Amino acid sequence: MNNKHGVGTLALLLLTSFAADAAKVYSWVDGNGVTHYTDAPPPGKSAKEVDLRIAPLIGSSPRSVQVDNFNSLTGTDAKKEKEAAKLAIELLSPEQGSTLRDNTGNIVFQGTISPKPPTQYDVRLTLDGKAAPIVSNSLSIRVENVDRGAHEARLELLAKDGTILAKSSSVTFYLHRASVTPAPTPTPKAD
């Protein structure tokens, strides 16, 4: 055996034994029946040294109560149910089959998360199979200059690390815009 380890172990044992001797607690009862705890025995009182390895019993009887539904009372069951509940994201607007009329082609997509959104999250809009820029901690996404015609949109709820937590179902909507090409101007015909 190495002497360094033997000396270190001996020193550690001596230090812990001194610390245990130094931390003494005494208990005594006053004239009103109140139990007091001190680090030194009070003069003129009959004090008992408390064994710190055993938790002292305060009072005359234990005050514990056995409860059948402890997890329910403390909220542990509700917390587990909440963690187990799957997150869901839904596209609220535009609605399925709706027709929008906007000559600028600007559309605001609104979503909702249930049961409750995480503290930090990202939302990605997929419009016609192409991902729009990701927004953080918002359920409203504005897309500009969308072409007229039929479009399919979907929202994805993402964790901050990029993991997909939930996907909405696809929504098909229609956008009407005035044509960019002006209508031909009627020209009079000669008879």
C-alpha atoms as one frame of an Amber mdcrd trajectory, in Angstrom:
protein
   0.000   0.000   0.000   1.222   3.495  -0.797   2.091   5.583   2.307   0.619
   8.727   0.770  -2.814   7.117   0.529  -2.570   5.638   4.029  -1.643   8.997
   5.577  -4.399  10.783   3.607  -7.017   8.252   4.691  -5.914   8.543   8.335
  -6.055  12.349   8.180  -9.542  12.214   6.648 -10.787   9.870   9.388  -9.358
  12.120  12.124 -10.941  15.251  10.614 -14.366  13.653  10.342 -14.212  12.390
  13.913 -13.257  15.891  15.181 -16.107  17.433  13.172 -18.571  14.953  14.633
 -17.386  15.767  18.168 -17.565  19.497  17.538 -21.197  19.414  16.366 -23.142
  18.574  19.500 -26.749  19.508  20.083 -28.531  19.466  23.429 -32.240  19.474
  24.156 -34.039  20.611  27.305 -37.620  21.360  28.326 -38.561  24.654  29.978
 -41.243  25.223  32.650 -43.970  25.625  29.973 -43.220  22.238  28.410 -41.503
  23.709  25.306 -38.514  21.725  24.016 -35.436  23.821  23.183 -32.384  22.812
  21.157 -28.993  24.462  21.761 -25.342  23.859  20.959 -24.326  24.076  24.641
 -26.133  22.726  27.706 -27.753  25.604  29.600 -26.565  26.045  33.198 -29.006
  24.778  35.821 -31.112  22.750  33.318 -31.090  19.026  32.780 -30.154  18.802
  29.096 -29.763  15.659  27.008 -27.333  15.316  24.126 -29.176  14.685  20.852
 -27.892  11.911  18.613 -27.643  13.651  15.213 -27.656  10.361  13.357 -31.341
   9.964  14.312 -33.959  12.586  13.479 -35.532  13.875  16.707 -39.250  13.352
  17.238 -40.792  16.730  17.915 -43.948  16.553  19.991 -45.495  13.607  21.755
 -46.688  11.674  18.698 -45.784  11.461  15.024 -47.704  13.897  12.850 -47.682
  11.927   9.627 -50.838  11.065   7.771 -51.207   8.274   5.270 -53.019   9.408
   2.133 -54.190   7.092  -0.637 -54.157   9.758  -3.365 -50.841  11.482  -2.549
 -49.867  11.945  -6.230 -53.222  13.542  -6.959 -52.929  15.933  -4.014 -49.401
  17.021  -4.924 -50.195  17.415  -8.631 -47.815  14.678  -9.755 -50.572  12.855
 -11.660 -51.643  16.041 -13.458 -48.054  16.833 -14.387 -47.542  13.347 -15.831
 -50.781  13.609 -17.817 -49.747  16.998 -19.171 -46.344  15.677 -20.227 -47.973
  12.640 -21.821 -50.523  14.731 -23.741 -49.371  15.152 -27.309 -48.970  18.628
 -28.666 -51.152  19.506 -31.627 -50.929  22.435 -34.021 -53.797  23.536 -36.231
 -54.033  26.057 -39.063 -56.993  28.330 -38.268 -56.837  30.689 -41.214 -57.153
  30.491 -44.071 -59.834  27.860 -43.631 -60.105  24.697 -45.700 -61.661  25.481
 -49.120 -61.843  29.237 -48.496 -61.384  31.848 -51.200 -59.286  34.912 -50.441
 -59.322  38.101 -52.455 -56.222  40.274 -52.166 -54.669  42.062 -55.128 -51.343
  42.420 -53.303 -51.146  38.673 -52.650 -50.459  39.154 -48.935 -51.801  36.384
 -46.700 -51.659  36.052 -42.908 -51.641  32.453 -41.664 -52.952  31.937 -38.106
 -52.438  28.815 -36.046 -53.147  27.426 -32.603 -51.319  24.965 -30.358 -53.020
  22.699 -27.849 -53.007  21.859 -25.012 -50.458  24.627 -24.279 -47.444  25.754
 -26.295 -43.952  25.106 -24.931 -42.062  28.052 -23.442 -39.778  28.335 -26.471
 -40.839  27.077 -29.883 -40.608  27.759 -33.614 -43.295  27.497 -36.284 -42.614
  26.687 -39.926 -45.164  27.259 -42.681 -45.047  24.994 -45.697 -46.813  26.608
 -48.660 -47.191  24.484 -51.801 -44.423  22.170 -50.591 -41.923  25.003 -50.008
 -40.895  26.069 -46.514 -41.393  29.709 -45.584 -39.010  31.373 -43.081 -39.351
  30.050 -39.514 -40.953  32.307 -36.891 -40.187  32.059 -33.171 -42.827  32.034
 -30.411 -45.586  33.242 -32.727 -48.576  31.605 -34.351 -49.037  34.308 -36.976
 -47.067  34.210 -40.238 -47.368  36.787 -43.034 -46.445  35.826 -46.579 -46.340
  38.456 -49.305 -46.904  38.361 -53.043 -48.510  34.928 -53.270 -49.600  34.051
 -56.825 -53.255  33.660 -57.552 -54.720  30.179 -57.762 -55.062  27.132 -55.513
 -52.568  26.685 -52.673 -51.890  24.084 -50.007 -50.574  25.132 -46.569 -49.426
  23.297 -43.457 -47.874  24.376 -40.126 -45.143  22.531 -38.230 -44.368  23.057
 -34.546 -40.630  22.805 -33.917 -38.555  22.573 -30.763 -35.637  25.015 -30.552
 -33.298  22.213 -31.658 -35.328  21.735 -34.878 -37.200  18.594 -33.816 -40.720
  18.467 -35.266 -43.139  18.277 -32.329 -46.400  18.421 -34.307 -47.768  18.938
 -37.822 -51.116  20.387 -38.828 -53.268  18.830 -41.483 -52.969  20.376 -44.960
 -55.400  23.130 -45.881 -56.279  23.987 -49.478 -57.398  27.559 -50.191 -57.809
  29.754 -53.252 -56.435  33.230 -53.885 -58.046  35.636 -56.346 -55.908  38.535
 -57.581 -56.367  40.989 -60.366 -54.356  39.949 -63.378 -51.002  41.599 -63.863
 -51.570  41.785 -67.606 -54.062  44.519 -68.358 -57.169  43.534 -70.282 -56.949
  44.451 -73.964 -58.503  47.789 -74.738 -61.307  47.575 -77.210 -60.464  49.180
 -80.530 -63.230  50.402 -82.783 -63.517  48.666 -86.128 -64.161  50.483 -89.305
 -67.322  49.577 -91.147
